[in-house]
Amino acid sequence: MRAATATPLFLHQLRSEQLLFWRSREAAVFVFLFPVLLFLLLATVYEGTYRGHPLSDYLVAALLGYGTANTAFGGLAITLVLRRESGHYPEVLRALAEILPLKHLIDAVIGIYLDHESIWQQSWALAIVAAWGVLGAAVAARRFRWEPRER
Protein backbone atom coordinates (compact mmCIF):
# COMPACT_ATOMS: atom_id res chain seq x y z
CA MET A 1 0.00 0.00 0.00
CA ARG A 2 1.40 3.37 -0.95
CA ALA A 3 1.86 6.14 1.62
CA ALA A 4 -0.65 8.36 -0.17
CA THR A 5 -3.44 5.84 0.39
CA ALA A 6 -2.19 4.54 3.73
CA THR A 7 -2.24 7.91 5.52
CA PRO A 8 -6.00 8.56 5.23
CA LEU A 9 -6.69 4.96 6.20
CA PHE A 10 -4.40 5.30 9.24
CA LEU A 11 -6.04 8.56 10.30
CA HIS A 12 -9.49 7.03 9.92
CA GLN A 13 -8.47 4.02 12.04
CA LEU A 14 -6.82 6.28 14.65
CA ARG A 15 -9.97 8.39 14.93
CA SER A 16 -12.16 5.30 15.25
CA GLU A 17 -9.94 3.79 17.95
CA GLN A 18 -9.86 7.07 19.89
CA LEU A 19 -13.65 7.32 19.78
CA LEU A 20 -14.01 3.76 21.01
CA PHE A 21 -11.47 4.33 23.78
CA TRP A 22 -12.91 7.55 25.13
CA ARG A 23 -16.48 6.24 25.01
CA SER A 24 -15.45 3.47 27.38
CA ARG A 25 -15.34 4.82 30.92
CA GLU A 26 -13.65 1.61 32.07
CA ALA A 27 -10.74 2.09 29.70
CA ALA A 28 -10.27 5.71 30.73
CA VAL A 29 -10.33 4.82 34.43
CA PHE A 30 -7.88 1.93 34.19
CA VAL A 31 -5.47 3.68 31.84
CA PHE A 32 -5.41 7.14 33.40
CA LEU A 33 -7.02 7.32 36.84
CA PHE A 34 -6.03 3.98 38.37
CA PRO A 35 -2.24 4.45 38.00
CA VAL A 36 -2.43 7.90 39.59
CA LEU A 37 -4.48 6.64 42.53
CA LEU A 38 -2.22 3.61 42.94
CA PHE A 39 0.84 5.86 42.94
CA LEU A 40 -0.66 8.16 45.56
CA LEU A 41 -1.59 5.20 47.74
CA LEU A 42 1.77 3.45 47.49
CA ALA A 43 3.80 6.66 47.76
CA THR A 44 2.20 7.35 51.14
CA VAL A 45 3.15 3.87 52.37
CA TYR A 46 6.71 3.58 51.09
CA GLU A 47 9.21 5.98 52.56
CA GLY A 48 12.96 6.16 52.35
CA THR A 49 15.46 5.78 49.59
CA TYR A 50 17.02 3.01 47.56
CA ARG A 51 20.33 3.50 45.79
CA GLY A 52 20.10 7.19 46.52
CA HIS A 53 16.67 7.70 44.97
CA PRO A 54 13.35 8.14 46.75
CA LEU A 55 11.24 4.98 46.62
CA SER A 56 8.47 6.96 44.95
CA ASP A 57 10.75 7.37 41.91
CA TYR A 58 10.79 3.61 41.52
CA LEU A 59 7.01 3.61 41.74
CA VAL A 60 6.89 6.11 38.89
CA ALA A 61 9.07 3.84 36.77
CA ALA A 62 6.93 0.80 37.59
CA LEU A 63 3.69 2.64 36.86
CA LEU A 64 5.07 3.89 33.55
CA GLY A 65 5.64 0.23 32.65
CA TYR A 66 2.15 -0.61 33.86
CA GLY A 67 0.70 2.26 31.85
CA THR A 68 2.49 1.15 28.72
CA ALA A 69 1.29 -2.44 29.03
CA ASN A 70 -2.20 -1.34 30.01
CA THR A 71 -2.44 1.07 27.09
CA ALA A 72 -1.34 -1.67 24.73
CA PHE A 73 -3.46 -4.51 26.11
CA GLY A 74 -5.90 -3.20 28.72
CA GLY A 75 -8.04 -1.28 26.26
CA LEU A 76 -8.14 -4.34 24.05
CA ALA A 77 -9.35 -6.52 26.91
CA ILE A 78 -12.02 -4.02 27.95
CA THR A 79 -13.17 -3.57 24.36
CA LEU A 80 -13.43 -7.33 23.85
CA VAL A 81 -15.47 -7.70 27.04
CA LEU A 82 -17.83 -4.91 26.03
CA ARG A 83 -18.27 -6.40 22.57
CA ARG A 84 -18.83 -9.84 24.05
CA GLU A 85 -21.48 -8.48 26.41
CA SER A 86 -23.25 -6.77 23.52
CA GLY A 87 -23.46 -10.10 21.68
CA HIS A 88 -20.73 -9.67 19.07
CA TYR A 89 -18.56 -12.68 19.95
CA PRO A 90 -20.59 -15.36 21.75
CA GLU A 91 -20.11 -18.16 19.22
CA VAL A 92 -16.38 -17.58 18.85
CA LEU A 93 -15.83 -17.40 22.60
CA ARG A 94 -17.92 -20.50 23.24
CA ALA A 95 -15.96 -22.46 20.65
CA LEU A 96 -12.67 -21.29 22.19
CA ALA A 97 -13.88 -22.14 25.70
CA GLU A 98 -14.74 -25.67 24.56
CA ILE A 99 -11.09 -26.19 23.62
CA LEU A 100 -9.43 -24.69 26.71
CA PRO A 101 -9.37 -26.47 30.09
CA LEU A 102 -10.77 -23.76 32.38
CA LYS A 103 -14.40 -24.19 31.27
CA HIS A 104 -14.20 -27.93 31.84
CA LEU A 105 -12.59 -27.52 35.25
CA ILE A 106 -15.32 -25.09 36.31
CA ASP A 107 -18.01 -27.42 34.95
CA ALA A 108 -16.52 -30.30 36.96
CA VAL A 109 -16.28 -28.24 40.15
CA ILE A 110 -19.87 -27.02 39.79
CA GLY A 111 -21.13 -30.53 39.08
CA ILE A 112 -19.23 -32.21 41.92
CA TYR A 113 -19.33 -29.50 44.57
CA LEU A 114 -22.61 -27.71 43.98
CA ASP A 115 -24.77 -30.31 42.24
CA HIS A 116 -23.41 -33.22 44.35
CA GLU A 117 -22.63 -35.34 41.31
CA SER A 118 -20.13 -38.15 41.54
CA ILE A 119 -16.68 -37.56 40.13
CA TRP A 120 -17.45 -40.17 37.46
CA GLN A 121 -20.32 -38.07 36.12
CA GLN A 122 -17.73 -35.42 35.28
CA SER A 123 -15.28 -37.86 33.69
CA TRP A 124 -15.30 -36.10 30.29
CA ALA A 125 -14.55 -32.68 31.81
CA LEU A 126 -11.83 -34.13 34.03
CA ALA A 127 -10.35 -36.04 31.06
CA ILE A 128 -10.01 -32.78 29.13
CA VAL A 129 -8.35 -31.06 32.10
CA ALA A 130 -6.03 -34.06 32.56
CA ALA A 131 -5.17 -34.07 28.84
CA TRP A 132 -4.19 -30.40 29.07
CA GLY A 133 -2.11 -31.21 32.15
CA VAL A 134 -0.31 -34.05 30.35
CA LEU A 135 0.24 -31.87 27.29
CA GLY A 136 1.59 -29.03 29.46
CA ALA A 137 3.88 -31.40 31.34
CA ALA A 138 5.18 -32.86 28.08
CA VAL A 139 5.90 -29.41 26.65
CA ALA A 140 7.57 -28.37 29.91
CA ALA A 141 9.68 -31.53 30.03
CA ARG A 142 10.82 -30.97 26.47
CA ARG A 143 11.36 -27.21 26.56
CA PHE A 144 12.18 -26.25 30.16
CA ARG A 145 15.82 -26.08 31.27
CA TRP A 146 17.29 -24.87 34.54
CA GLU A 147 20.28 -23.57 32.63
CA PRO A 148 20.17 -21.35 29.54
CA ARG A 149 20.44 -23.18 26.24
CA GLU A 150 23.63 -22.95 24.26
CA ARG A 151 23.19 -21.02 21.05
VOLUMKOL-420343 format. One record per residue (C-alpha): residue in one letter; residue number from 1; x, y, z. Coordinates in Angstrom, 1 decimal, decimal comma. Each point is the difference from the previous one (the first is absolute). Example, Ala and Ser with C-alpha at 12.3 -4.5 7.8 and 13.67 -1.06 7.14 Angstrom:
2
R  rest   nr    east   north      up
R     a    1    12,3    -4,5     7,8
R     s    2     1,4     3,4    -0,7
//
This chain:
151
R  rest   nr    east   north      up
R     m    1     0,0     0,0     0,0
R     r    2     1,4     3,4    -0,9
R     a    3     0,5     2,7     2,5
R     a    4    -2,6     2,3    -1,8
R     t    5    -2,7    -2,6     0,6
R     a    6     1,2    -1,3     3,3
R     t    7     0,0     3,4     1,8
R     p    8    -3,8     0,7    -0,3
R     l    9    -0,7    -3,6     1,0
R     f   10     2,3     0,3     3,0
R     l   11    -1,6     3,3     1,1
R     h   12    -3,5    -1,6    -0,4
R     q   13     1,0    -3,0     2,1
R     l   14     1,7     2,3     2,6
R     r   15    -3,2     2,1     0,3
R     s   16    -2,2    -3,1     0,4
R     e   17     2,3    -1,5     2,6
R     q   18     0,0     3,3     2,0
R     l   19    -3,7     0,2    -0,1
R     l   20    -0,4    -3,5     1,2
R     f   21     2,5     0,5     2,8
R     w   22    -1,4     3,3     1,3
R     r   23    -3,6    -1,4    -0,1
R     s   24     1,1    -2,7     2,4
R     r   25     0,1     1,3     3,5
R     e   26     1,6    -3,2     1,2
R     a   27     3,0     0,5    -2,4
R     a   28     0,4     3,6     1,0
R     v   29     0,0    -0,9     3,7
R     f   30     2,4    -2,9    -0,2
R     v   31     2,4     1,8    -2,4
R     f   32     0,1     3,4     1,6
R     l   33    -1,6     0,2     3,4
R     f   34     1,0    -3,3     1,6
R     p   35     3,8     0,4    -0,4
R     v   36    -0,2     3,5     1,6
R     l   37    -2,1    -1,3     2,9
R     l   38     2,3    -3,0     0,4
R     f   39     3,0     2,3     0,0
R     l   40    -1,5     2,3     2,7
R     l   41    -0,9    -3,0     2,1
R     l   42     3,4    -1,7    -0,2
R     a   43     2,0     3,2     0,3
R     t   44    -1,6     0,6     3,3
R     v   45     1,0    -3,4     1,3
R     y   46     3,5    -0,3    -1,3
R     e   47     2,5     2,4     1,5
R     g   48     3,8     0,2    -0,3
R     t   49     2,5    -0,4    -2,7
R     y   50     1,5    -2,8    -2,0
R     r   51     3,3     0,5    -1,8
R     g   52    -0,2     3,7     0,7
R     h   53    -3,4     0,5    -1,5
R     p   54    -3,4     0,4     1,7
R     l   55    -2,1    -3,1    -0,1
R     s   56    -2,7     2,0    -1,7
R     d   57     2,3     0,4    -3,0
R     y   58     0,0    -3,8    -0,4
R     l   59    -3,8     0,0     0,2
R     v   60    -0,1     2,5    -2,8
R     a   61     2,2    -2,3    -2,1
R     a   62    -2,2    -3,0     0,8
R     l   63    -3,2     1,8    -0,7
R     l   64     1,4     1,3    -3,4
R     g   65     0,5    -3,7    -0,9
R     y   66    -3,5    -0,8     1,3
R     g   67    -1,4     2,9    -2,1
R     t   68     1,8    -1,2    -3,1
R     a   69    -1,2    -3,5     0,3
R     n   70    -3,5     1,1     1,0
R     t   71    -0,2     2,4    -2,9
R     a   72     1,1    -2,8    -2,4
R     f   73    -2,2    -2,8     1,4
R     g   74    -2,4     1,3     2,6
R     g   75    -2,1     1,9    -2,4
R     l   76    -0,1    -3,0    -2,2
R     a   77    -1,3    -2,2     2,8
R     i   78    -2,6     2,5     1,0
R     t   79    -1,2     0,4    -3,5
R     l   80    -0,2    -3,7    -0,5
R     v   81    -2,1    -0,4     3,1
R     l   82    -2,3     2,8    -1,0
R     r   83    -0,5    -1,5    -3,4
R     r   84    -0,5    -3,4     1,4
R     e   85    -2,7     1,3     2,4
R     s   86    -1,7     1,7    -2,9
R     g   87    -0,3    -3,3    -1,8
R     h   88     2,8     0,4    -2,6
R     y   89     2,1    -3,0     0,9
R     p   90    -2,0    -2,7     1,7
R     e   91     0,5    -2,8    -2,5
R     v   92     3,7     0,6    -0,4
R     l   93     0,6     0,2     3,8
R     r   94    -2,1    -3,1     0,6
R     a   95     1,9    -2,0    -2,5
R     l   96     3,3     1,2     1,5
R     a   97    -1,2    -0,8     3,5
R     e   98    -0,8    -3,6    -1,1
R     i   99     3,6    -0,5    -1,0
R     l  100     1,7     1,5     3,1
R     p  101     0,0    -1,8     3,4
R     l  102    -1,4     2,7     2,3
R     k  103    -3,6    -0,4    -1,1
R     h  104     0,2    -3,7     0,5
R     l  105     1,6     0,4     3,4
R     i  106    -2,7     2,4     1,1
R     d  107    -2,7    -2,3    -1,3
R     a  108     1,5    -2,9     2,0
R     v  109     0,2     2,1     3,1
R     i  110    -3,6     1,2    -0,3
R     g  111    -1,2    -3,5    -0,7
R     i  112     1,9    -1,7     2,8
R     y  113    -0,1     2,7     2,7
R     l  114    -3,3     1,8    -0,6
R     d  115    -2,2    -2,6    -1,8
R     h  116     1,4    -2,9     2,2
R     e  117     0,8    -2,1    -3,1
R     s  118     2,5    -2,8     0,2
R     i  119     3,4     0,5    -1,4
R     w  120    -0,8    -2,6    -2,6
R     q  121    -2,8     2,1    -1,4
R     q  122     2,6     2,7    -0,8
R     s  123     2,4    -2,5    -1,6
R     w  124     0,0     1,8    -3,4
R     a  125     0,8     3,4     1,5
R     l  126     2,7    -1,4     2,2
R     a  127     1,4    -1,9    -2,9
R     i  128     0,4     3,2    -2,0
R     v  129     1,6     1,7     3,0
R     a  130     2,4    -3,0     0,5
R     a  131     0,8     0,0    -3,8
R     w  132     1,0     3,7     0,3
R     g  133     2,1    -0,8     3,0
R     v  134     1,8    -2,8    -1,7
R     l  135     0,5     2,1    -3,1
R     g  136     1,4     2,9     2,2
R     a  137     2,3    -2,4     1,8
R     a  138     1,3    -1,5    -3,2
R     v  139     0,7     3,5    -1,5
R     a  140     1,7     1,0     3,3
R     a  141     2,1    -3,1     0,1
R     r  142     1,1     0,5    -3,5
R     r  143     0,6     3,8     0,1
R     f  144     0,8     1,0     3,6
R     r  145     3,6     0,1     1,1
R     w  146     1,5     1,2     3,2
R     e  147     3,0     1,3    -1,9
R     p  148    -0,1     2,2    -3,1
R     r  149     0,2    -1,8    -3,3
R     e  150     3,2     0,2    -1,9
R     r  151    -0,4     2,0    -3,3
//
